Amino acid sequence: VQLQASGGGLVQAGGSLRLSCAASGRAFSSYVMGWFRQAPGKEREFVATINWSSSSTYYADSVKGRFTISRVNAKNTVYLQMNSLKAEDTAVYYCAAKILYAAVTGSEYDYWGQGTQVTVSS
């Protein structure tokens, strides 16, 4: 599967952005999808994950209550709605896919998108 992330940009603190990740290839609905981010000088970190049916989601503590992951299998797309953005949310955001079970470790994901830059000004 190939992944293409989009929707990043520059936003003021307290604002919102919605990231999209479009997947090509077969059987998108069978994949667990995740969002990760990497800030300058820092390691990549887990943000959120969603299972194939959207019945299960999981978030990093740092974004819980502010970010929402969702997917529309008919559109082969996963979303990350980001509200109440903070300067510390500034990073390149990546979407990723894996089979079977949800995971919070990037090394467990098999496919990665190219990343989209999110910059939050304070």
N, C-alpha and C positions, 0 to 999 in steps of 0.2 A: 504494500500500500504506500502511496505517496501522499505527503501531507503539505499543505500550504497555509501558513498562518498569515492573518491580516488583521487590520483594525487598530494597530498601535498609533501612537501620536503623542503630542504634547498637551497636557491638561494641567489646570491649576489644582492645588490641594483642595480636597473636598469634592472634586468633580468625579465624573464617571466616564468609563470607556467600555466598549464591548469588543472583545477579540473573537475572531472566527478562525476556525481551522477546517479547511475543506479537504476531504480525502478522495483520492482516486483509487480505482482498483475494486476488487470484488470483496464482498462479505464485510463491509464496514460495520454492519450491525453486530458482528461477532467479536469486535475488538473492544477491549477496555481502553478508554482514552484518558490521557492525563495532560495537565499543564505544569510546566516547570518554569523557573526564571533564573537568570544569572545577572547579578549586578556587577559593575566594574570592580575588579580586584577580589571578587568573592566567588565561592563555589556555587555551582548550580544547586538550586533548592526546589523541593516539591511545593506545589501550590494547591492542586486539586485533582481529583480523579473521579470518574464516573463509569459504572459498569454498562454492559451492552443494552440493558433494558431501561436504564435510568432509575432503577429502583434503589440504587445504592450510590451515594456520593460521600466523599471524604475530603476534608480540607486541612491545610496547615493552620495551626493556631493563629498565626500572624494575619491570616486573611478571613478567618471564620467570622461570619456575620456581615461581612462586607462584599465578598465575592460569591458568585453563584456559577457553578458549572452546569451545563445542560447540553443536550444533543438532539438532533433531528435525524434519525436514521434514513428517512426517505430523501433527505438532502445531502446525506454523507457529510454532515457538518457537526462539529462540536463548538460550543461557545463558552466564553468566560466573561460574565458580566461583572465589572469591577466598579463598585461604588465607594464613596467616602475615601477616595484615593489619598495616599500620604506620600511624602517625598521618598520615604524608604521603600515604596513600591516601584521606584524607578529601576528598570532592568530590561533585558531582552527576554521576551516571553516565548517559550517553545511549547508546541503541542507534540504529543507522543502517543504511540499506540502499542498495545501488546495483546496477546491472547490470554484466555482463561481468567485469571484472578487479578483483582486490583492490586496495585503496589505503589509505594511511596518512594521507592529507590529508582533513580533514573537508569541504572545499569540493567534493570529488569525489563525495560521497554525496548522493543525491537525496531521501531520506526520513529523517525523524528522529522519535524518540519524545520524550515530554515530560520525561524525566529522573527519576531516583530518587536520593535523598540517601543517601550512605554516610558515616557519622561513626565514626572510630576513635579511641577514647580511649586515652591513653598512661598 
